[in-house]
Amino acid sequence: MYDLKTIFNDYLSYCSLQKKLSSKTIKAYTIDLNQFLAFSSNVSSPFERAHLTAYIRSLNQRYKPKSAKRKVAALKAFCSYLVYEEILDLHPFSKIRTSFREPALLPKTIPLDTIQTLLRTVYHAKDHSPLTEKQHRYVLRDIAVLELLFATGIRVSELSFLKPENINFVDKTLKIYGKGARERILYMENSDVIKALQAYEKAFLTEIQSSGFFFVNNWGARYSEQSIRNMIRKYAKLSGCDLHITPHMFRHSFATLLLEEDVDIRYIQNLLGHSSVTTTQIYTHISASKQRKILANKHPRNRILKE
């Protein structure tokens, strides 16, 4: 009889050292699989069909579809490891059907005029506010962050962990290591974005070299995701915006606005670092104004003349 807890710990080490999964993914797996272990504490055969079905049923009763789906996916991955290690002969989910009806939620975007107001606010703070030298440096950093979020659609975690050696101002490129350790190259073609990044780098060069991260906080350490969220909330409030703006909404806006400019969805998939175009298709909703423009200019009825 195998010791499930020991195997579970071995699996987490495998995920971390061999699969090179991120610390966030490891943390999520730990929470989700510990939950399964607790549910199975008094069961001699936790991977039997009846027990797994009961566990899935309990998840559906307690959690929203998206959370339940994630927890089952973590368990499926663990089972695949058990088969790989020949602890189980067959994958226990091979004869179990799972279905999670997730509501079709459209991505929340920021209107373009709101983004413009937000950028004007932070640039105004740099150029017209009575700032100390230290405060001026922080505003330069925040301008660079906001410009980069909107210019590239980068994830906030990718921005937070960006290394200085992955920015090339000559080629105007960013090398990004995204989810699943997938590498992609992003291009920075707007001169204002380049100027903002270079001004920030010049102001924080010592801290950047010391920390090893391109974006640093007030104490010279990595500029965390939560600090970036707080910064965005601050400038949204200063700009008089009632919308609750998050870093990920810049990513949604980046993708949606490019689609509305008729950029092919597969180009957007590559820019966002999605492994499948299916993920990118959440952005194929189009605004009412875009729908009006399409029907006014593209519908064949407009070419039919009445006698």
C-alpha positions as CSV (number, residue, x, y, z in Angstrom):
1,M,0.0,0.0,0.0
2,Y,1.4,3.4,-1.0
3,D,1.7,6.4,1.3
4,L,-0.4,9.1,-0.6
5,K,1.0,12.0,1.4
6,T,4.6,11.0,0.6
7,I,3.8,10.6,-3.1
8,F,2.0,14.0,-3.0
9,N,5.1,15.7,-1.7
10,D,7.2,13.9,-4.3
11,Y,4.8,15.2,-7.0
12,L,5.2,18.8,-5.8
13,S,9.0,18.4,-6.0
14,Y,8.6,17.0,-9.5
15,C,6.4,19.9,-10.5
16,S,8.9,22.4,-9.1
17,L,12.2,20.9,-10.1
18,Q,11.5,19.0,-13.3
19,K,8.4,20.7,-14.8
20,K,9.6,24.1,-13.6
21,L,6.1,25.3,-12.8
22,S,5.8,28.7,-11.2
23,S,5.5,29.2,-7.4
24,K,1.9,30.3,-7.9
25,T,1.0,27.1,-9.7
26,I,2.7,25.0,-7.0
27,K,0.8,26.9,-4.3
28,A,-2.5,26.3,-6.1
29,Y,-1.7,22.6,-6.6
30,T,-0.8,22.3,-2.9
31,I,-4.2,23.9,-1.8
32,D,-6.3,21.9,-4.3
33,L,-4.6,18.5,-3.7
34,N,-4.5,18.9,0.1
35,Q,-8.3,19.4,-0.2
36,F,-8.6,16.0,-2.0
37,L,-6.3,14.3,0.6
38,A,-8.5,15.6,3.4
39,F,-11.7,14.4,1.6
40,S,-10.0,11.0,1.2
41,S,-8.5,10.7,4.7
42,N,-10.8,7.8,5.7
43,V,-10.9,6.0,2.4
44,S,-8.7,3.1,1.5
45,S,-9.0,3.4,-2.3
46,P,-9.2,7.2,-3.1
47,F,-8.9,6.7,-6.8
48,E,-11.9,4.5,-7.3
49,R,-14.6,5.9,-9.6
50,A,-17.3,6.2,-7.0
51,H,-15.1,8.1,-4.6
52,L,-13.8,10.5,-7.3
53,T,-17.4,11.1,-8.5
54,A,-18.4,11.9,-5.0
55,Y,-15.5,14.3,-4.7
56,I,-16.4,16.1,-7.9
57,R,-20.0,16.3,-6.7
58,S,-18.8,18.0,-3.5
59,L,-16.8,20.5,-5.4
60,N,-19.7,21.4,-7.6
61,Q,-21.8,22.0,-4.5
62,R,-19.3,24.2,-2.7
63,Y,-17.6,26.1,-5.5
64,K,-18.3,28.1,-8.6
65,P,-17.7,26.2,-11.9
66,K,-14.3,27.9,-12.6
67,S,-12.9,27.0,-9.2
68,A,-14.3,23.4,-9.3
69,K,-12.8,22.9,-12.8
70,R,-9.4,24.1,-11.6
71,K,-9.4,21.7,-8.7
72,V,-10.4,18.8,-10.8
73,A,-7.7,19.7,-13.4
74,A,-5.1,19.7,-10.6
75,L,-6.3,16.2,-9.5
76,K,-6.2,14.9,-13.1
77,A,-2.6,16.1,-13.4
78,F,-1.7,14.3,-10.2
79,C,-3.3,11.1,-11.5
80,S,-1.3,11.4,-14.7
81,Y,1.9,11.5,-12.6
82,L,0.7,8.4,-10.7
83,V,0.3,6.6,-13.9
84,Y,3.7,7.8,-15.2
85,E,5.3,6.5,-12.0
86,E,3.4,3.2,-12.4
87,I,1.7,3.7,-9.0
88,L,-1.6,3.4,-10.8
89,D,-2.2,1.1,-13.8
90,L,-4.9,3.2,-15.5
91,H,-5.8,6.9,-15.3
92,P,-8.8,6.9,-13.0
93,F,-10.5,9.8,-15.0
94,S,-10.4,7.8,-18.3
95,K,-14.0,6.6,-17.6
96,I,-15.3,9.7,-15.7
97,R,-17.0,12.5,-17.5
98,T,-16.6,15.9,-16.0
99,S,-18.7,18.9,-17.1
100,F,-18.5,22.5,-15.7
101,R,-20.9,25.1,-17.0
102,E,-19.1,28.3,-16.7
103,P,-21.0,31.5,-17.3
104,A,-19.8,33.3,-20.5
105,L,-18.2,36.4,-19.0
106,L,-17.0,39.1,-21.3
107,P,-13.5,40.5,-20.5
108,K,-13.7,43.8,-18.7
109,T,-12.0,46.5,-20.7
110,I,-11.1,50.2,-20.2
111,P,-12.6,52.7,-22.6
112,L,-9.9,54.3,-24.7
113,D,-10.8,57.8,-23.5
114,T,-10.4,56.6,-19.9
115,I,-6.9,55.2,-20.7
116,Q,-6.1,58.6,-22.3
117,T,-7.3,60.4,-19.2
118,L,-5.3,58.1,-16.9
119,L,-2.1,58.7,-18.9
120,R,-2.7,62.4,-19.0
121,T,-3.1,62.4,-15.2
122,V,0.2,60.7,-14.5
123,Y,2.1,62.8,-17.1
124,H,0.6,65.9,-15.6
125,A,1.7,64.8,-12.1
126,K,5.3,64.5,-13.5
127,D,5.3,67.9,-15.4
128,H,3.1,70.2,-13.3
129,S,3.0,68.9,-9.7
130,P,5.3,70.2,-6.9
131,L,7.3,67.0,-6.4
132,T,10.4,66.2,-4.4
133,E,13.2,64.5,-6.4
134,K,12.2,61.2,-4.9
135,Q,8.5,61.6,-5.8
136,H,9.5,62.6,-9.3
137,R,11.4,59.3,-9.7
138,Y,8.4,57.3,-8.5
139,V,6.1,59.1,-11.1
140,L,8.6,58.2,-13.8
141,R,8.4,54.6,-12.7
142,D,4.6,54.6,-12.7
143,I,4.4,56.2,-16.2
144,A,6.7,53.5,-17.5
145,V,4.5,50.8,-15.9
146,L,1.3,52.2,-17.3
147,E,2.7,52.7,-20.8
148,L,4.1,49.2,-20.9
149,L,0.9,47.5,-19.7
150,F,-1.1,49.2,-22.5
151,A,1.5,49.1,-25.2
152,T,2.2,45.3,-25.0
153,G,-0.7,43.7,-23.2
154,I,1.8,42.1,-20.8
155,R,0.6,40.3,-17.7
156,V,1.2,42.1,-14.5
157,S,3.2,39.2,-13.2
158,E,5.4,39.2,-16.3
159,L,6.0,42.9,-15.9
160,S,6.8,42.6,-12.2
161,F,9.4,39.9,-12.8
162,L,10.9,41.5,-15.9
163,K,14.7,41.5,-15.9
164,P,16.7,44.4,-17.3
165,E,18.6,42.0,-19.7
166,N,15.3,41.2,-21.3
167,I,14.8,44.7,-22.6
168,N,16.6,45.7,-25.8
169,F,16.2,49.4,-26.6
170,V,18.1,49.1,-29.8
171,D,15.8,46.5,-31.2
172,K,12.8,47.9,-29.2
173,T,12.0,44.4,-27.9
174,L,11.0,42.7,-24.7
175,K,11.7,39.0,-24.1
176,I,8.9,37.6,-21.9
177,Y,8.7,34.3,-20.1
178,G,5.0,33.7,-19.7
179,K,2.8,30.9,-18.4
180,G,4.3,27.4,-18.8
181,A,7.8,29.0,-19.2
182,R,6.8,29.9,-22.8
183,E,9.1,32.6,-24.3
184,R,7.8,35.3,-26.6
185,I,9.2,38.5,-28.0
186,L,7.1,41.7,-27.8
187,Y,7.9,44.8,-29.8
188,M,7.7,48.4,-28.6
189,E,7.0,50.7,-31.6
190,N,5.7,53.8,-29.8
191,S,8.3,56.5,-29.2
192,D,6.6,57.8,-26.1
193,V,6.7,54.3,-24.5
194,I,10.4,54.0,-25.3
195,K,11.1,57.4,-23.8
196,A,9.1,56.6,-20.7
197,L,11.1,53.3,-20.1
198,Q,14.4,55.0,-20.8
199,A,13.7,57.9,-18.4
200,Y,12.7,55.4,-15.7
201,E,15.8,53.3,-16.3
202,K,18.1,56.3,-16.0
203,A,16.4,57.4,-12.7
204,F,16.5,53.9,-11.1
205,L,19.7,52.4,-12.7
206,T,21.4,51.7,-9.4
207,E,18.4,50.0,-7.9
208,I,17.8,48.0,-11.1
209,Q,21.4,46.7,-11.1
210,S,21.2,45.9,-7.4
211,S,17.9,44.1,-7.4
212,G,18.1,42.3,-10.8
213,F,14.6,43.4,-11.7
214,F,13.7,46.1,-14.1
215,F,10.8,47.6,-12.1
216,V,11.7,48.2,-8.4
217,N,9.7,49.6,-5.5
218,N,10.4,52.4,-3.1
219,W,12.9,50.3,-1.2
220,G,14.8,49.0,-4.3
221,A,13.2,45.6,-4.4
222,R,11.0,44.1,-7.1
223,Y,7.9,46.2,-7.8
224,S,5.2,43.7,-6.7
225,E,1.9,42.9,-8.5
226,Q,-0.1,44.3,-5.5
227,S,1.9,47.5,-5.5
228,I,1.2,48.0,-9.2
229,R,-2.6,47.4,-8.5
230,N,-2.4,50.0,-5.7
231,M,-0.6,52.5,-8.0
232,I,-3.3,52.1,-10.7
233,R,-6.1,52.7,-8.2
234,K,-4.3,55.8,-7.0
235,Y,-4.1,57.4,-10.5
236,A,-7.7,56.2,-11.4
237,K,-8.9,58.1,-8.3
238,L,-6.8,61.2,-9.2
239,S,-8.2,61.2,-12.7
240,G,-11.8,61.1,-11.4
241,C,-12.5,57.7,-12.9
242,D,-15.3,55.7,-11.3
243,L,-14.3,52.5,-13.0
244,H,-12.4,49.9,-10.9
245,I,-9.3,49.4,-13.0
246,T,-7.0,46.5,-12.7
247,P,-3.7,45.7,-14.5
248,H,-5.4,42.8,-16.3
249,M,-7.9,45.2,-17.8
250,F,-5.1,46.8,-19.7
251,R,-4.4,43.4,-21.3
252,H,-8.1,42.9,-22.2
253,S,-8.2,46.4,-23.6
254,F,-5.0,45.8,-25.6
255,A,-6.5,42.7,-27.3
256,T,-10.0,44.1,-27.8
257,L,-8.8,47.4,-29.3
258,L,-6.5,45.5,-31.7
259,L,-9.4,43.3,-32.8
260,E,-11.5,46.3,-33.4
261,E,-8.7,47.6,-35.7
262,D,-9.1,44.3,-37.7
263,V,-5.9,42.7,-36.5
264,D,-6.0,38.9,-37.1
265,I,-6.8,37.0,-34.0
266,R,-3.8,34.7,-34.4
267,Y,-1.4,37.7,-34.3
268,I,-3.1,38.7,-31.1
269,Q,-2.8,35.2,-29.7
270,N,1.0,35.4,-30.2
271,L,1.2,38.8,-28.7
272,L,-0.7,37.7,-25.6
273,G,1.3,34.4,-25.3
274,H,-1.8,32.1,-25.4
275,S,-1.0,28.5,-26.2
276,S,-4.3,28.1,-28.0
277,V,-6.4,30.5,-30.1
278,T,-9.4,29.2,-28.1
279,T,-8.2,31.3,-25.2
280,T,-7.9,34.4,-27.3
281,Q,-11.4,34.0,-28.7
282,I,-12.9,35.5,-25.5
283,Y,-12.0,38.8,-27.2
284,T,-14.0,38.2,-30.3
285,H,-16.9,40.1,-28.9
286,I,-17.1,43.5,-30.5
287,S,-18.5,46.8,-29.3
288,A,-21.8,48.2,-30.4
289,S,-20.1,51.0,-32.3
290,K,-18.0,48.4,-34.2
291,Q,-21.1,46.4,-35.0
292,R,-22.8,49.5,-36.4
293,K,-19.7,50.3,-38.5
294,I,-19.6,46.7,-39.9
295,L,-23.3,46.7,-40.8
296,A,-23.1,50.2,-42.3
297,N,-20.1,49.5,-44.5
298,K,-19.9,45.8,-45.1
299,H,-23.5,44.4,-45.4
300,P,-24.3,43.4,-48.9
301,R,-27.8,45.0,-48.7
302,N,-26.1,48.4,-49.0
303,R,-25.0,47.5,-52.5
304,I,-28.5,46.6,-53.7
305,L,-30.3,49.5,-55.4
306,K,-34.0,49.9,-55.5
307,E,-35.5,50.5,-58.9
